[in-house]
């Protein structure tokens, strides 16, 4: 007689998260018919349907929603049991799921991965770039082991480890290079280019300029720091840039870089992970490596 298995839980968790049989099957590296068969088998074991079929997307039944929550908790606990075993075997090996925010990933991640694999030859880094809110949600759900973000995140169940402090610089057109650096109050009256909603760097820039909501008529948005710099080079406005991004983003743009007078706007970059993670000691060692790389950028 077939009994409930971890395979059932993992396949259903993928379906519940992705809401689509095809995408869930791809995520699980099996065929869609095989996934459908496993979900049917699970429903027969429970004696009730877990999903409402029909259309391109699926919907969870009330039982499916409750089952998904418990399945995720079980899978997270199993992963932590596996991590407990890894923690007892000295240097970190195997998969490391590490999240990084977009305003850090392109400038820090390549050197971090190189340093990690050199220090831990058996490590298999699995980086994921996403905004802070998504990374924190994945950490809490056990889908990531750690994340590099701007602190604080103020989540009680997460350990926060500050790594380094990074200043922001002003990016203007080359024609404005010799002009005095505007104050935060003056920036509110200028055409300010910022990242889209959801990026913590956007919120930090708005905070420095003391802009709430959309007070500035000339506030404009871009999808990446690279886009913002290119817009500045085209004479559209001005923007702020974290120090680590300056070299890569401004090397081929007609822009000038200026530093703000003290107190300079800045952010603290750090690592976060679940307090319950058995790999805390190893993650602390990884944080030391990331700190060393970050302080050298």
C-alpha positions as CSV (number, residue, x, y, z in Angstrom):
1,X,0.0,0.0,0.0
2,X,1.3,3.4,-0.9
3,X,2.1,5.8,2.0
4,X,2.8,9.5,2.2
5,X,6.3,10.3,1.3
6,X,8.8,13.2,1.1
7,X,8.4,13.0,-2.7
8,X,4.7,13.7,-2.3
9,X,5.4,16.7,-0.1
10,X,8.1,18.2,-2.4
11,X,6.0,17.8,-5.5
12,X,2.9,19.3,-3.9
13,X,5.0,22.2,-2.4
14,X,6.3,23.1,-5.9
15,X,2.7,23.0,-7.3
16,X,1.4,25.1,-4.4
17,X,4.1,27.7,-4.8
18,X,4.1,27.9,-8.6
19,X,0.4,27.4,-9.2
20,X,1.0,25.6,-12.5
21,X,1.6,21.9,-13.3
22,X,4.0,22.6,-16.1
23,X,6.2,25.0,-14.1
24,X,6.1,22.7,-11.0
25,X,7.1,19.7,-13.1
26,X,10.0,21.7,-14.6
27,X,11.1,22.8,-11.1
28,X,11.1,19.2,-9.9
29,X,12.9,18.0,-13.0
30,X,10.1,15.5,-13.9
31,X,7.5,15.3,-16.6
32,X,4.1,17.0,-16.2
33,X,2.2,13.6,-16.4
34,X,4.5,12.2,-13.7
35,X,3.8,15.2,-11.4
36,X,0.1,14.9,-12.0
37,X,0.2,11.3,-11.1
38,X,2.0,12.0,-7.8
39,X,-0.6,14.7,-6.9
40,X,-3.5,12.4,-7.7
41,X,-1.9,9.7,-5.6
42,X,-1.5,12.1,-2.7
43,X,-5.1,13.2,-3.0
44,X,-6.2,9.5,-2.9
45,X,-4.2,9.0,0.3
46,X,-5.9,12.0,1.9
47,X,-9.3,11.1,0.6
48,X,-10.0,14.6,-0.7
49,X,-8.8,17.0,-3.5
50,X,-6.0,19.4,-2.9
51,X,-6.3,21.4,-6.1
52,X,-9.1,22.7,-8.3
53,X,-8.2,21.8,-11.9
54,X,-9.2,23.7,-15.0
55,X,-7.7,26.5,-16.9
56,X,-4.0,27.3,-17.1
57,X,-3.6,28.0,-13.4
58,X,-4.6,25.8,-10.5
59,X,-6.3,26.8,-7.3
60,X,-5.8,25.1,-3.9
61,X,-8.8,23.8,-2.1
62,X,-9.2,24.7,1.6
63,X,-7.5,21.4,2.4
64,X,-4.8,22.2,-0.1
65,X,-4.0,25.5,1.5
66,X,-3.8,24.0,5.0
67,X,-1.8,21.1,3.7
68,X,0.7,23.4,1.9
69,X,1.5,25.3,5.1
70,X,2.2,22.0,7.0
71,X,4.1,20.5,4.1
72,X,6.4,23.6,3.9
73,X,7.1,23.4,7.6
74,X,8.0,19.7,7.4
75,X,10.3,20.3,4.4
76,X,12.0,23.1,6.2
77,X,12.5,20.9,9.2
78,X,14.0,18.1,7.1
79,X,16.3,20.6,5.4
80,X,17.5,21.7,8.8
81,X,18.1,18.1,9.9
82,X,20.3,17.7,6.8
83,X,22.1,20.9,7.7
84,X,22.7,19.6,11.2
85,X,24.5,16.7,9.7
86,X,26.6,19.0,7.5
87,X,27.5,21.2,10.5
88,X,29.1,18.2,12.2
89,X,31.5,17.5,9.3
90,X,33.8,20.5,9.6
91,X,34.1,22.8,6.5
92,X,30.9,23.6,4.7
93,X,30.2,21.4,1.7
94,X,27.3,20.9,-0.7
95,X,24.6,23.3,-1.7
96,X,24.5,26.9,-0.4
97,X,21.4,28.8,-1.4
98,X,22.4,32.5,-1.1
99,X,20.2,35.5,-1.9
100,X,21.6,38.9,-2.9
101,X,19.8,42.2,-3.5
102,X,20.1,43.6,-7.1
103,X,22.1,46.7,-6.0
104,X,24.8,44.4,-4.6
105,X,24.8,41.3,-6.7
106,X,26.6,42.5,-9.9
107,X,29.3,44.2,-8.0
108,X,30.0,41.9,-5.1
109,X,28.8,38.4,-6.0
110,X,31.4,37.3,-8.6
111,X,34.2,38.0,-6.1
112,X,32.3,36.4,-3.3
113,X,31.6,33.2,-5.2
114,X,35.3,33.0,-6.3
115,X,36.5,33.4,-2.7
116,X,34.0,30.9,-1.3
117,X,34.8,28.2,-3.8
118,X,38.5,28.7,-3.2
119,X,38.1,28.5,0.5
120,X,35.5,25.6,0.4
121,X,36.2,23.4,-2.7
122,X,33.3,21.2,-1.9
123,X,30.8,24.1,-1.7
124,X,28.1,24.4,-4.4
125,X,26.9,28.1,-4.3
126,X,23.4,28.7,-5.6
127,X,22.9,32.5,-5.8
128,X,19.5,34.1,-6.3
129,X,19.1,37.8,-7.0
130,X,15.9,39.5,-5.8
131,X,14.6,42.4,-3.8
132,X,14.8,42.3,0.0
133,X,11.2,41.4,0.6
134,X,11.4,38.3,-1.6
135,X,14.7,37.2,-0.1
136,X,13.3,37.5,3.5
137,X,10.2,35.6,2.5
138,X,12.3,32.8,1.0
139,X,14.6,32.7,4.1
140,X,11.6,32.3,6.4
141,X,10.2,29.6,4.1
142,X,13.5,27.7,4.1
143,X,14.1,28.2,0.4
144,X,17.4,30.1,1.1
145,X,20.2,29.5,3.6
146,X,21.3,33.1,3.8
147,X,21.0,36.5,2.1
148,X,23.2,39.6,1.6
149,X,21.0,42.6,2.1
150,X,20.9,46.2,3.4
151,X,20.4,46.2,7.2
152,X,18.3,46.3,9.3
153,X,15.6,43.9,8.2
154,X,14.1,43.8,11.7
155,X,12.8,40.2,11.5
156,X,13.0,38.6,15.0
157,X,13.6,35.1,13.7
158,X,16.6,36.1,11.6
159,X,20.1,36.7,12.7
160,X,21.6,39.9,11.3
161,X,25.4,40.3,10.9
162,X,26.7,43.7,9.7
163,X,29.5,43.4,7.2
164,X,30.5,46.8,6.0
165,X,29.3,50.4,5.6
166,X,28.9,51.8,2.1
167,X,28.5,55.5,1.1
168,X,26.3,56.9,-1.7
169,X,27.6,59.2,-4.3
170,X,25.9,61.8,-6.5
171,X,25.8,61.0,-10.3
172,X,25.4,64.1,-12.6
173,X,26.1,64.9,-16.2
174,X,29.7,65.8,-17.0
175,X,28.6,69.4,-17.7
176,X,27.7,69.7,-14.0
177,X,31.0,68.3,-12.7
178,X,32.3,71.6,-11.3
179,X,29.0,72.8,-9.8
180,X,28.6,72.7,-6.0
181,X,27.2,69.5,-4.6
182,X,23.5,70.1,-3.8
183,X,22.2,69.5,-0.3
184,X,19.4,67.0,0.4
185,X,16.9,69.8,0.4
186,X,18.1,71.0,-3.0
187,X,17.8,67.4,-4.4
188,X,14.1,67.5,-3.7
189,X,13.7,70.3,-6.2
190,X,15.8,68.5,-8.9
191,X,14.9,65.8,-11.4
192,X,15.8,62.8,-9.3
193,X,16.1,59.3,-10.9
194,X,15.3,56.4,-8.6
195,X,14.8,52.6,-8.8
196,X,11.3,51.2,-9.0
197,X,9.2,50.4,-6.0
198,X,10.4,47.4,-4.0
199,X,14.1,48.2,-4.0
200,X,15.5,49.1,-0.6
201,X,18.1,51.4,-2.2
202,X,15.2,53.5,-3.5
203,X,13.8,53.9,0.0
204,X,17.3,54.8,1.3
205,X,17.7,57.5,-1.3
206,X,14.2,58.9,-0.6
207,X,15.0,58.9,3.1
208,X,18.2,60.9,2.5
209,X,16.3,63.5,0.5
210,X,13.4,63.5,3.0
211,X,11.0,62.7,0.2
212,X,7.7,61.0,1.3
213,X,5.4,59.5,-1.3
214,X,5.8,61.4,-4.6
215,X,6.3,64.9,-3.3
216,X,8.7,65.7,-6.2
217,X,7.0,66.3,-9.5
218,X,10.3,65.4,-11.2
219,X,10.8,62.0,-9.6
220,X,11.5,59.4,-12.3
221,X,12.1,55.6,-12.1
222,X,14.4,53.1,-13.7
223,X,14.6,49.3,-13.5
224,X,18.3,49.1,-12.6
225,X,21.2,51.2,-11.5
226,X,22.7,50.8,-15.0
227,X,19.5,52.3,-16.5
228,X,19.6,55.2,-14.1
229,X,23.2,56.1,-15.0
230,X,22.5,55.9,-18.7
231,X,19.5,58.3,-18.2
232,X,21.8,60.7,-16.3
233,X,24.3,60.5,-19.1
234,X,21.6,61.4,-21.6
235,X,20.9,64.6,-19.6
236,X,17.5,63.5,-18.1
237,X,18.3,64.1,-14.4
238,X,20.6,63.1,-11.5
239,X,20.7,60.0,-9.3
240,X,22.5,58.4,-6.3
241,X,24.7,55.4,-6.6
242,X,26.2,53.0,-4.0
243,X,30.0,53.3,-4.0
244,X,30.5,49.6,-5.1
245,X,28.6,50.3,-8.3
246,X,30.6,53.3,-9.5
247,X,33.4,51.5,-11.3
248,X,31.1,49.2,-13.3
249,X,28.2,51.5,-14.0
250,X,30.0,54.8,-14.9
251,X,33.0,53.5,-17.0
252,X,31.3,54.1,-20.3
253,X,28.9,56.9,-19.4
254,X,29.1,60.7,-19.8
255,X,28.6,61.4,-16.1
256,X,30.5,62.9,-13.2
257,X,30.7,61.6,-9.6
258,X,30.6,63.8,-6.6
259,X,30.7,63.0,-2.9
260,X,28.3,64.5,-0.4
261,X,29.6,66.5,2.5
262,X,29.4,65.0,6.0
263,X,27.2,63.4,7.2
264,X,27.2,61.4,4.0
265,X,24.3,59.1,3.0
266,X,25.2,55.5,3.4
267,X,23.9,52.0,4.0
268,X,25.0,49.0,6.0
269,X,25.4,45.7,4.1
270,X,25.0,42.6,6.1
271,X,24.1,38.9,6.0
272,X,21.0,37.4,7.5
273,X,19.9,33.8,8.2
274,X,17.4,31.9,10.3
275,X,18.4,31.8,14.0
276,X,17.4,28.1,13.9
277,X,19.8,27.2,11.1
278,X,22.3,24.6,12.4
279,X,24.9,26.0,10.0
280,X,25.2,29.2,12.0
281,X,28.9,28.7,12.8
282,X,29.7,28.0,9.1
283,X,27.6,30.9,7.9
284,X,29.5,33.2,10.3
285,X,32.7,32.1,8.6
286,X,31.2,32.9,5.2
287,X,30.1,36.3,6.5
288,X,33.8,37.0,7.3
289,X,34.7,36.2,3.7
290,X,31.9,38.4,2.3
291,X,33.1,41.2,4.7
292,X,36.6,40.9,3.4
293,X,35.5,41.1,-0.2
294,X,33.1,44.0,0.5
295,X,35.7,46.1,2.3
296,X,38.0,45.6,-0.7
297,X,35.6,46.8,-3.3
